[in-house]
């Protein structure tokens, strides 16, 4: 069963990176699901690249913000599930 682990706070379209405010831990190679029914966003991907404070990391803790390379465009408020 999926659990909400965060929400998108910003999306950089040109580089396809989402900034996510996390409420749970997240690591590279985790499978995540972006969902926003109102904007018809619904896709699953593996975390392949992540940064915290402009530094490449392999994991991010709850209550932090992480920048994640995404496969498809997302919007502010899109829910992140794991």
URURLIN-V835641 format. One record per helix or strand of 2 or more residues. SS is the DSSP state (@ for helix, = for strand). FROM is the first residue (numbers start at 0). TO is the last residue. If there is no record, write none. Layout:
# URURLIN-V835641
{{SS & FROM & TO} {SS & FROM & TO}}
This chain:
# URURLIN-V835641
{{= & 3 & 11} {= & 16 & 21} {= & 25 & 26} {= & 30 & 35} {@ & 36 & 38} {= & 40 & 45} {= & 49 & 51} {= & 54 & 55} {= & 58 & 59} {= & 64 & 68} {= & 78 & 80}}
